[in-house]
Amino acid sequence: MLTDTLLDFFVETRQHTETICQPLEIEDYVVQPVVDVSPPKWHLGHTTWFFEEFLLKPYAKDYRLFDEHFAFVFNSYYESVGKRVVRTDRGNMSRPSVKKVYAYRSYVNEAIRALFSAVQAKELHQILEIGIHHEKQHQELLLTDIKYILGNNPLLPAYTPDFLEHPTESHEQLWISMEEGLYGVGYLGDGFCYDNELGRHQVYLNGYSISNKLVTNGEFMAFIENGGYTTHGYWHAEGWDWVRQNQISAPMYWHSIDGEWFHYTALGLQKIDPNTPVAHISYFEAFAYAQSKGLRLPTEFEWEAAQSHFPWGNRWEWTESAYLPYPNYRKADGALGEYNGKFMVNQKVLRGGSVATSSQHTRPTYRNFFQTHLRWQFTGLRLAK
């Protein structure tokens, strides 16, 4: 039987997605300022389509689609499922209406409940769990996409006072020394994880030290004031080109006003607290900052081996590791095999989690990944040597 716990997890997840959208005005639901940011309405529909496509269509007897066009509208990148709206066009869809998308969510929620009251199979439970965690990923994207949408509105409107973006790490900065040797990495257990965490194996690490604190806003201000964005020797060639071509001179959302630093937050424009961890920086910026200090970023394996010795979860932490498969990695068959494996190129791994990551969705083995120039997520850095 489907456990009440898993069904409750499904219901809680679906409700929380809608709670994230409650502070929005109807006009906010359809905005797409850049290709990496999707409109909130699209997130609401896409996470619903996932359950319809991978559970209801193949397993629910006599299931009737809510709308035959929604697979085209709300598919993201699943080539094997069929054609889809070009990503850059998601913000052009004034229809379906927000009201209809919410009706779609309710329709699929009820169909999922009906399916699992009639059919019990381990495979279905596994797909449901993947769908829940898929939606939790989109909850984080919803928060960061909403921030980008409102943070690029000329009025810089507030989103909500209920989202704490910038907690302070109050403990003393120390260097944690890790001995040379073999360390086990990768997921170990019988709970949920993604396929890119599987294939637990040992890695040999030279002795190293890692900071128990994230780099702060104040430390990054000093980097800026000391010519961090104008000293080419700190940067990769590609990073230096990115800085010059895009006229980058500070982390995303930072504004210099009358000689003081402010940043856009969920509360609107706020003066920057120098004691809180820096956020919204690219891998290029993280690397350059480390170079300016004569230090480096940890590899993902160094991070995982040491993570029990420091608090984490405020910022996704850039690592010096390329996003590659673990030993004996094999993509799953079918469309769900497109979830992680096909992105294992030209990306860097991030570890930890962030203030935007949903509850019950972080693990020491979680391997997030993004391209080196992206910074609309709550991305920061921890130094190693």
DAKA-V329003 format. One record per backbone hydrogen bond with DSSP energy under -1.0 kcal/mol. CO is the residue of the C=O (numbers start at 0). NH is the residue of the N-H. Records with the same first field share a line. If there is no record, write none. Layout:
CO: NH  NH
This chain:
2: 6
3: 7
4: 8
5: 9
6: 10
7: 11
8: 12
9: 13
10: 14
11: 15
12: 16
13: 17
14: 18
15: 19
20: 23
24: 27
28: 40
33: 36
38: 42
39: 43
40: 44
41: 45
42: 46
44: 48
45: 49
47: 51
48: 52
49: 53
50: 54  55
51: 56
54: 58
55: 59
59: 62
66: 69
68: 72
69: 73
70: 74
71: 84
76: 78
77: 80
85: 88
86: 89
88: 91
91: 93
96: 100
97: 101
98: 102
99: 103
100: 104
101: 105
102: 106
103: 107
104: 108
105: 109
106: 110
107: 111
108: 112
109: 113
110: 114
111: 115
114: 118
120: 124
121: 125
122: 126
123: 127
124: 128
125: 129
126: 130
127: 131
128: 132
129: 133
130: 134
131: 135
132: 136
133: 137
134: 138
135: 139
136: 140
137: 141
138: 142
139: 143
140: 144
141: 145
142: 146
143: 147
144: 148
145: 149
146: 150
147: 151
149: 152
152: 155
173: 211
175: 209
177: 207
180: 204
182: 202
184: 200
193: 196
194: 197
196: 186
200: 184
202: 182
204: 180
207: 177
208: 384
209: 175
214: 277
215: 219
216: 220
217: 221
218: 222
219: 223
220: 224
221: 225
222: 227
223: 226
226: 229
230: 233
231: 234
235: 239
236: 240
237: 241
238: 242
239: 243
240: 244
241: 245
242: 247
250: 253
252: 263
254: 261
256: 259
259: 256
260: 271
261: 254
262: 269
264: 267
265: 158  159
267: 264
269: 262
272: 275
273: 217
275: 216
279: 251
281: 285
282: 286
283: 287
284: 288
285: 289
286: 290
287: 291
289: 294
290: 293
295: 383
297: 319
298: 302
299: 303
300: 304
301: 305
302: 306
305: 308
306: 309
313: 354
315: 379
316: 350
320: 348
321: 323
325: 328
333: 336
334: 337
335: 338
339: 342
340: 343
342: 344
346: 322
347: 369
348: 318
349: 367
350: 316
353: 356
362: 365
367: 349
369: 347
370: 373
371: 282  283
376: 378
377: 315
378: 280
379: 317
380: 214
382: 210
383: 295
